[in-house]
Amino acid sequence: MTWVGRQVGVADPYKLAQVVNVPVVVGTILLVAAMARLLWPRRPWIAPAAAGFVALSPVLTRTAAMFHPEPLDLLLATLSGYLAVRMLLERRYGARAALGLGLALGLAQMTRQFALYTLAVVAVAWVVALGSRARERAALLRAGLVALAACVVVAGPWYGYRVATYGNGLFDRPHQAKPLFERRPASFYLDPGLPDVFARPYRPHAMNLAWPQTYADVWGDWFGVFAWDRQRQGRPGGAVAGWLVAQDAIGLLPTALALGGWLVLLASALRRRAAPLLVVALLPLAGLAGYFYFAIAYPTPDGDVLKPTFMLSTLWGWALCFGWATARLGERRPRLVGWTLGLLALADLPFVVYKGAAGLF
């Protein structure tokens, strides 16, 4: 698209490439809704709730407005999850289905390595299915090997290049001599960053504090690259700062619902050894583990490694956990949950219809 923009004389050809993110995000939303219908066909409200969580997530809206690979990574990771769930639920173990899954997983690796989270949970779910579906073991094993081979054919040469060039297929940063858990102070893990995470949710407040910095950039713009410009302003102005504070406050309820839904779903999937559900329930765990390993192993003084875009590929898993939690609560108190979600969606709209996360003002 950039090349096309240059050929037709667009002043900024990268702008044309940014347009690609529109169908990418819409495709992700539709895939999340389709996956919800596959997993919970008798709970129709999970699909729109999960789709809304994706559509109104500031971290995705902000990233999709940039010239950035993460939205495409999210789409391919979501497609991989959808194909894996459909194969396991409908017991489709044919070569075509397996090749499709392997191709999607491989293309996701070629976009960003954070799609490894999805590859890992699909592999674990497959192993669980092999252990719990004795009569289908041969077909499952054959399909899994075909998918793995297709993924290796697509992404293997790229990882081989990285090993040959950097000595490490995953990280090109130099390793530190310190043991892993001595590279960060205790405050990195334990400091909640209060009251800054809600009173001043922007740089440099709560810098290098794992949870508050991550939360502030999930729901706002901690780094100052979109709603405000940290290079020129130093700090956001009064109106922008107020909107960032509002965004962090609005994010409390959906975060709590997503976390609660995830923990319950994870416990249920592990107890029942439900392989399709494990594809969803294990994804947030894999994303958090990879995200914090990278942030701990490669510390920087400016907090640059604590970027929630590094686990954007797991947004579809969080969205499904959120949708499931809201639907279950809605069965008990439908009016309360319905009105609450409606008001949250209305409150979130000003943040997504303007170019910046500062809303309409």
C-alpha positions as CSV (number, residue, x, y, z in Angstrom):
1,M,0.0,0.0,0.0
2,T,2.9,2.3,0.7
3,W,4.3,1.5,-2.7
4,V,1.0,2.2,-4.4
5,G,0.8,5.5,-2.5
6,R,4.2,6.5,-3.9
7,Q,3.3,5.5,-7.4
8,V,0.1,7.6,-7.4
9,G,1.8,10.6,-5.8
10,V,0.2,10.6,-2.3
11,A,2.0,13.2,-0.2
12,D,2.3,10.8,2.7
13,P,2.2,7.3,1.3
14,Y,2.3,5.7,4.8
15,K,-1.2,7.2,5.3
16,L,-2.6,4.9,2.6
17,A,-1.0,1.9,4.3
18,Q,-2.7,2.9,7.6
19,V,-6.1,2.4,5.8
20,V,-5.4,-1.4,5.9
21,N,-5.9,-1.3,9.6
22,V,-9.6,-0.6,9.1
23,P,-10.6,-4.0,7.6
24,V,-8.0,-5.6,9.9
25,V,-9.8,-4.3,13.1
26,V,-13.2,-5.0,11.7
27,G,-12.1,-8.6,10.8
28,T,-10.8,-9.1,14.3
29,I,-14.2,-8.0,15.8
30,L,-16.1,-10.3,13.6
31,L,-13.8,-13.3,14.4
32,V,-14.2,-12.7,18.1
33,A,-18.0,-12.6,17.7
34,A,-17.9,-15.8,15.7
35,M,-15.7,-17.6,18.2
36,A,-18.1,-16.6,21.0
37,R,-21.0,-18.2,19.1
38,L,-19.0,-21.3,18.5
39,L,-18.1,-21.7,22.2
40,W,-21.4,-20.6,23.7
41,P,-24.2,-21.0,21.2
42,R,-26.9,-20.8,23.9
43,R,-25.6,-17.5,25.3
44,P,-26.1,-15.1,22.4
45,W,-25.1,-12.0,24.4
46,I,-21.5,-13.1,24.8
47,A,-20.7,-12.3,21.2
48,P,-21.7,-8.6,21.1
49,A,-20.2,-8.0,24.6
50,A,-16.9,-9.5,23.5
51,A,-17.0,-7.7,20.1
52,G,-17.7,-4.4,22.0
53,F,-14.7,-5.0,24.3
54,V,-12.4,-5.3,21.2
55,A,-14.0,-2.3,19.4
56,L,-13.8,0.0,22.3
57,S,-10.4,-0.9,23.7
58,P,-8.2,2.3,23.6
59,V,-5.0,0.3,23.2
60,L,-6.3,-1.2,19.9
61,T,-7.9,2.1,18.7
62,R,-4.7,4.0,19.3
63,T,-2.5,1.3,17.7
64,A,-4.7,0.9,14.7
65,A,-4.5,4.6,14.0
66,M,-0.7,4.2,13.6
67,F,1.6,2.7,11.0
68,H,2.0,-0.4,13.2
69,P,2.1,-4.2,12.8
70,E,0.2,-5.1,16.0
71,P,-3.3,-4.9,14.6
72,L,-2.5,-7.4,11.8
73,D,-0.7,-9.6,14.4
74,L,-4.0,-9.5,16.5
75,L,-6.1,-10.4,13.5
76,L,-3.9,-13.4,12.6
77,A,-3.7,-14.6,16.2
78,T,-7.5,-14.3,16.5
79,L,-7.9,-16.2,13.2
80,S,-5.6,-18.9,14.6
81,G,-7.6,-19.2,17.8
82,Y,-10.9,-19.4,15.8
83,L,-9.6,-22.1,13.6
84,A,-8.2,-24.1,16.5
85,V,-11.4,-23.8,18.5
86,R,-13.5,-24.8,15.5
87,M,-11.4,-27.9,14.8
88,L,-11.5,-29.0,18.4
89,L,-15.2,-28.3,18.9
90,E,-16.5,-29.7,15.6
91,R,-13.8,-32.4,15.5
92,R,-12.5,-31.4,12.1
93,Y,-9.2,-33.1,11.7
94,G,-8.8,-33.1,8.0
95,A,-5.7,-32.0,6.1
96,R,-7.4,-28.8,4.8
97,A,-8.4,-27.6,8.3
98,A,-5.0,-28.5,9.7
99,L,-3.2,-26.6,6.8
100,G,-5.4,-23.6,7.4
101,L,-4.5,-23.5,11.1
102,G,-0.8,-24.0,10.4
103,L,-0.8,-21.3,7.8
104,A,-2.5,-18.8,10.1
105,L,-0.1,-19.6,12.9
106,G,2.9,-19.2,10.6
107,L,1.7,-15.9,9.1
108,A,1.1,-14.6,12.6
109,Q,4.8,-15.4,13.5
110,M,5.9,-13.6,10.4
111,T,4.1,-10.5,11.5
112,R,5.1,-10.3,15.2
113,Q,6.7,-12.8,17.6
114,F,4.0,-12.0,20.2
115,A,1.8,-14.3,18.3
116,L,3.8,-17.1,20.0
117,Y,1.4,-16.7,22.8
118,T,-1.4,-18.1,20.6
119,L,0.9,-20.8,19.2
120,A,1.7,-21.9,22.8
121,V,-1.9,-22.2,24.0
122,V,-3.0,-24.0,20.8
123,A,-0.2,-26.5,21.4
124,V,-1.2,-27.0,25.0
125,A,-4.9,-27.4,24.1
126,W,-3.9,-30.0,21.5
127,V,-1.9,-32.0,24.1
128,V,-4.9,-31.9,26.4
129,A,-7.2,-33.1,23.7
130,L,-4.8,-36.0,22.9
131,G,-5.0,-37.0,26.5
132,S,-8.8,-36.8,26.9
133,R,-10.0,-38.0,23.4
134,A,-8.5,-41.5,23.2
135,R,-10.7,-42.5,20.2
136,E,-9.6,-39.5,18.2
137,R,-6.0,-39.6,19.2
138,A,-4.6,-40.7,15.8
139,A,-6.6,-38.1,13.9
140,L,-5.7,-35.4,16.4
141,L,-2.0,-36.3,16.2
142,R,-2.0,-36.3,12.4
143,A,-3.8,-32.9,12.2
144,G,-1.5,-31.4,14.8
145,L,1.6,-32.5,13.0
146,V,0.3,-31.2,9.7
147,A,-0.5,-27.8,11.3
148,L,2.9,-27.7,13.0
149,A,4.7,-28.6,9.7
150,A,2.8,-25.8,7.8
151,C,3.7,-23.3,10.6
152,V,7.4,-24.3,10.4
153,V,7.5,-24.0,6.6
154,V,6.1,-20.5,6.8
155,A,7.9,-19.1,9.8
156,G,10.9,-21.4,10.2
157,P,13.2,-19.6,7.7
158,W,12.6,-16.2,9.5
159,Y,13.5,-17.6,12.9
160,G,16.5,-19.3,11.3
161,Y,17.6,-15.9,9.9
162,R,17.2,-14.3,13.4
163,V,19.3,-17.0,15.0
164,A,22.0,-16.6,12.4
165,T,22.0,-12.8,12.6
166,Y,21.4,-12.2,16.3
167,G,22.2,-15.5,18.0
168,N,18.7,-15.6,19.4
169,G,15.5,-16.3,17.5
170,L,13.3,-14.3,19.9
171,F,15.3,-11.4,21.4
172,D,18.0,-9.4,19.8
173,R,18.9,-7.5,23.0
174,P,22.1,-8.4,25.0
175,H,21.5,-10.6,28.1
176,Q,22.4,-9.3,31.6
177,A,24.6,-11.2,33.9
178,K,22.3,-10.8,36.9
179,P,19.8,-13.5,37.8
180,L,16.3,-12.8,36.4
181,F,14.6,-11.7,39.6
182,E,17.4,-9.5,40.7
183,R,17.1,-7.2,37.6
184,R,14.0,-5.4,39.0
185,P,13.5,-3.9,42.5
186,A,10.5,-5.1,44.6
187,S,8.6,-1.9,43.8
188,F,8.4,-3.1,40.2
189,Y,6.2,-6.0,41.3
190,L,4.4,-4.6,44.3
191,D,3.9,-0.8,44.1
192,P,0.3,-0.1,43.0
193,G,1.2,3.4,41.9
194,L,-1.6,5.1,43.8
195,P,-2.8,7.7,43.4
196,D,-0.8,8.5,40.3
197,V,-2.4,5.7,38.2
198,F,-5.8,7.5,38.5
199,A,-4.7,11.1,39.3
200,R,-1.7,11.5,36.8
201,P,-1.8,8.5,34.4
202,Y,0.9,9.7,32.2
203,R,4.7,9.7,32.0
204,P,6.8,10.0,34.1
205,H,4.4,9.0,37.0
206,A,4.4,5.3,38.0
207,M,7.4,4.7,35.6
208,N,8.8,1.2,35.8
209,L,6.0,0.1,38.1
210,A,4.6,-3.0,36.3
211,W,0.9,-2.9,37.0
212,P,0.1,0.8,37.1
213,Q,2.2,1.8,34.1
214,T,0.7,-1.1,32.1
215,Y,-2.9,-0.3,33.1
216,A,-2.5,3.4,32.4
217,D,-1.3,2.7,28.8
218,V,-4.0,0.0,28.2
219,W,-6.7,2.5,28.9
220,G,-5.0,5.8,28.1
221,D,-1.8,7.1,26.6
222,W,0.9,6.8,29.3
223,F,3.8,7.2,26.8
224,G,2.5,10.4,25.3
225,V,2.5,9.5,21.6
226,F,-1.1,10.0,20.7
227,A,-3.2,12.1,23.0
228,W,-0.3,14.3,23.9
229,D,3.3,14.8,22.8
230,R,5.8,14.2,25.5
231,Q,8.6,15.4,23.3
232,R,7.2,18.9,22.9
233,Q,4.8,19.3,25.9
234,G,6.5,17.4,28.7
235,R,3.1,16.6,30.2
236,P,-0.5,16.7,28.9
237,G,-2.5,19.9,29.2
238,G,-5.4,20.3,31.6
239,A,-8.2,19.1,29.4
240,V,-6.2,16.2,28.0
241,A,-5.1,15.1,31.4
242,G,-8.7,15.2,32.6
243,W,-9.7,12.9,29.8
244,L,-6.9,10.5,30.5
245,V,-8.0,10.3,34.1
246,A,-11.5,9.6,33.0
247,Q,-10.4,6.9,30.7
248,D,-8.5,5.1,33.5
249,A,-11.6,5.4,35.7
250,I,-13.9,4.0,32.9
251,G,-11.5,1.1,32.5
252,L,-11.9,-0.2,36.0
253,L,-15.1,-2.1,35.5
254,P,-14.3,-3.8,32.1
255,T,-10.9,-4.7,33.5
256,A,-12.4,-6.3,36.6
257,L,-15.0,-8.2,34.5
258,A,-12.3,-9.5,32.1
259,L,-10.0,-10.6,35.0
260,G,-12.9,-12.3,36.9
261,G,-14.2,-14.0,33.8
262,W,-10.7,-15.2,32.9
263,L,-10.0,-16.7,36.4
264,V,-13.3,-18.6,36.4
265,L,-13.0,-19.8,32.9
266,L,-9.4,-21.0,33.5
267,A,-10.4,-22.9,36.6
268,S,-13.4,-24.5,34.7
269,A,-11.4,-25.4,31.6
270,L,-8.6,-27.0,33.7
271,R,-11.0,-28.9,35.8
272,R,-13.0,-30.2,32.8
273,R,-9.9,-30.6,30.6
274,A,-12.0,-28.8,27.9
275,A,-9.5,-28.3,25.1
276,P,-11.5,-25.7,23.1
277,L,-12.1,-23.6,26.1
278,L,-8.4,-23.9,27.1
279,V,-7.5,-22.1,23.9
280,V,-9.2,-19.0,25.2
281,A,-8.6,-19.4,29.0
282,L,-4.8,-20.0,28.7
283,L,-4.2,-17.1,26.4
284,P,-4.3,-14.2,29.0
285,L,-1.9,-16.3,31.2
286,A,0.5,-16.9,28.3
287,G,0.4,-13.2,27.3
288,L,1.0,-12.0,30.9
289,A,3.9,-14.4,31.4
290,G,5.6,-13.4,28.1
291,Y,5.0,-9.7,28.7
292,F,6.4,-9.7,32.2
293,Y,9.3,-12.0,31.4
294,F,10.5,-9.5,28.7
295,A,10.0,-6.5,31.0
296,I,11.9,-8.2,33.8
297,A,14.7,-9.7,31.7
298,Y,15.4,-6.5,29.7
299,P,14.9,-3.6,32.1
300,T,15.2,0.0,30.8
301,P,15.4,3.2,32.9
302,D,12.6,4.8,30.9
303,G,10.1,2.0,31.2
304,D,10.1,1.4,27.4
305,V,9.6,-2.4,27.7
306,L,6.4,-2.0,29.6
307,K,4.1,-1.5,26.5
308,P,0.8,-3.3,26.5
309,T,0.9,-3.3,22.7
310,F,3.4,-6.2,23.2
311,M,0.4,-8.3,24.3
312,L,-2.2,-6.9,22.0
313,S,-2.3,-10.2,20.2
314,T,-4.1,-11.6,23.4
315,L,-6.9,-9.1,23.2
316,W,-9.3,-11.6,21.7
317,G,-8.9,-13.9,24.7
318,W,-9.5,-11.1,27.2
319,A,-12.6,-10.0,25.2
320,L,-14.1,-13.5,25.3
321,C,-13.5,-13.7,29.1
322,F,-15.2,-10.3,29.5
323,G,-18.1,-11.3,27.3
324,W,-18.6,-14.5,29.3
325,A,-18.5,-12.7,32.6
326,T,-21.0,-10.0,31.6
327,A,-23.4,-12.6,30.1
328,R,-23.3,-14.7,33.3
329,L,-24.0,-11.6,35.4
330,G,-26.6,-10.5,33.0
331,E,-28.5,-13.8,33.6
332,R,-28.9,-12.8,37.2
333,R,-29.4,-9.0,36.9
334,P,-30.1,-8.3,33.2
335,R,-31.3,-4.7,33.6
336,L,-28.4,-3.7,35.9
337,V,-25.8,-5.2,33.6
338,G,-27.5,-4.0,30.4
339,W,-27.7,-0.4,31.6
340,T,-24.2,-0.4,33.0
341,L,-22.7,-1.7,29.8
342,G,-24.7,0.7,27.7
343,L,-23.5,3.7,29.8
344,L,-19.9,2.4,29.6
345,A,-20.1,2.2,25.8
346,L,-21.6,5.7,25.6
347,A,-18.9,7.1,27.9
348,D,-16.2,5.4,25.7
349,L,-17.5,6.7,22.3
350,P,-15.9,10.2,22.6
351,F,-12.5,8.5,22.9
352,V,-12.8,6.6,19.6
353,V,-14.3,9.1,17.2
354,Y,-11.5,11.6,17.3
355,K,-7.9,11.1,16.1
356,G,-6.5,11.2,19.7
357,A,-7.4,9.4,22.9
358,A,-8.3,12.8,24.4
359,G,-11.8,12.6,22.9
360,L,-13.7,15.5,21.3
361,F,-12.1,18.2,23.4
